[in-house]
Each structure stands twice: as structure tokens, then as C-alpha cells.
Amino acid sequence: MSNQSKTIHSSKQTKSLLVVDASQETRDFLNSALKPQGFQLTFVNNAAEAKELIFQDLPSFYSAYLFDTDKQYDENIALLKALKANSQYSVIPAIFQTDTKHAKQIHNGLENGAYFYLLKPYTKSLLLSVLDAAITSSSNHIDLTRDVSTVAKAQSNLQTACFHIKTLEDAKSLSCVLAFATPNPKEVVVGLFELMMNAIEHGNLRISYAEKTHLIQKNQLKQEIRTRQATTEHANKVVTVDFERKANEFQITISDSGEGFDYLPYLDFSLERAMDNHGRGIMIANKLSFDELEYQNNGNTVIGRIFTK
């Protein structure tokens, strides 16, 4: 391999970014923007070098992958597909940078699992916001898939149950419990948590899409959640989660006290939201976790179904 880091990969770095196929100008910008923020950067010239490095380490060694799609697009997409096909590596976010004339490439990248597209030229603040959102989401998913394996096996006999949750910590714990009762817990737990998180943040606490975008940019989302949950208006609100094991399916129903929303645009990939720092949870649940996703009551109730036959 030429011109790549010779770092010995013995343990996971706190924020380690693998950069694939970037120009020297981009490398210089990333070094100046990210190294002072504590990122360890590894640069490789192409997807083949990236694949060799990725698969020689633990799946969680890299916090994120950053691809430049303008020169070796097909090779980069092929690597993205390979990563998303491997359950151990699929949760690590892949971020692509490109320009507006490649709309078809953006759509194809999103369909194949790209987490985010950076529109060139982009600012340091946008880059940091995107990486923070991507790494936070990935860390949640890694924690969930790890924790679901530790849930008591007695849960596998769960038939019907009703739960009330209020916090994101509640959502994480309950996601693990319910996912373990299904045939594919590591896939289900991620989408289940995303739906519960949406119910808490957007439904009960009335945090709008635009507000969440701004709060993530300012690194203030967690504090805003705590603040709203402490108010008289929201303190007693709960999300209701119903679990039912049927003859040929598992059914999980999540209901919040919000006014509902237009859910249809969020069920699939969207070019309009490709540059947003969130907004992928419903798509993940729909594409990865459940065989069928049905919204009711104007969007404040969602039913996820997993078919067994």
C-alpha cells in the first residue's frame, strides 16, 4: 500500500476516521479541521486499500468512513455494499462527499446504506456536526446490538406485554428486551430504538425536525430533552409500547401523545434529506428491522411487524 498510515491497530481510538480516495486538498482540510478535535485520521488511496484495513481490525475500530465519490465511485459503492452486507461492520456510518451534479449517485449511495452526503465545498462546522451525529448514532446502535445479547433468555418466551417509557434510557433498555424475543434481535433492536426515540423526542416532547437539526448542530439535544421532560407540560407523558406474539408474526405497537406527522417521506431514502444530520430512523426501521411498518392515528402510532412464516 502507498501513502497510507502505518499505525499499528491494536485498540479502538475514541474518534478514528478512515478517509478513502481523497485529494491532497481534501486531506489538508480534514487534517486542519479534525486533528485539533481529537480525531485520528487514516488516509488510503482507494477502496481496495480501505477494505484491507477495515477487515483486519475489530468492527468498532473506526468511528466512521469518509468516501470521496467523484473519482472511484463504482469501487467505493462496491465496498459500501460489502460493509452493509456484514452485520458486524454495517453499523459504522459511511459518509460520502460529492457535488450537486451527481444526484443519481447520491440516491444510489443512500439506497446502498450511505449515512450522509457532504456537499462540496462544505464548512468545518458542518463537517463536525455531521461526524458527531453519525458517531453518536453508530455508538447507540453498537451498544444496543451488544446489550441485546445479554438480555435474560427468559424473555424469549414473552407472549404479550404492555410497557410505558419516558426517557431514552428506558427506550434503550426496552428495545433490548423486546428485540431478544424476536428471531433477529440484532436487526430489530436498532429500528425499535429509533421508533421509540422518535416517539419521545418528536411526539411527546414536540421537538420539531428543524429544531432537532439545530440542536444537534449546537450539541444541545440531550440538554433540551432533559429540560423539556422537567416541565409541567411534559413531565408526566409516557410512550406506550405493546408487544404481542401471534401465530405467524411478532407485533410491536408504539404510541405517543403527539399530534402526529406526515410519515410517508421518511419511510424511504430521500435526496432532500441526504445532507441533514438526522432523519434516518424510520427508514432504518422500515428497511432493516421490520417486515412491515404501519402508521395509524395521523402518525402518532406505529405498528412494526416481523413475520415468522
Order of alpha helices (4+ residues) and beta strands (2+ residues): beta-alpha-beta-alpha-beta-alpha-beta-alpha-beta-alpha-beta-alpha-alpha-alpha-alpha-beta-beta-alpha-beta-beta
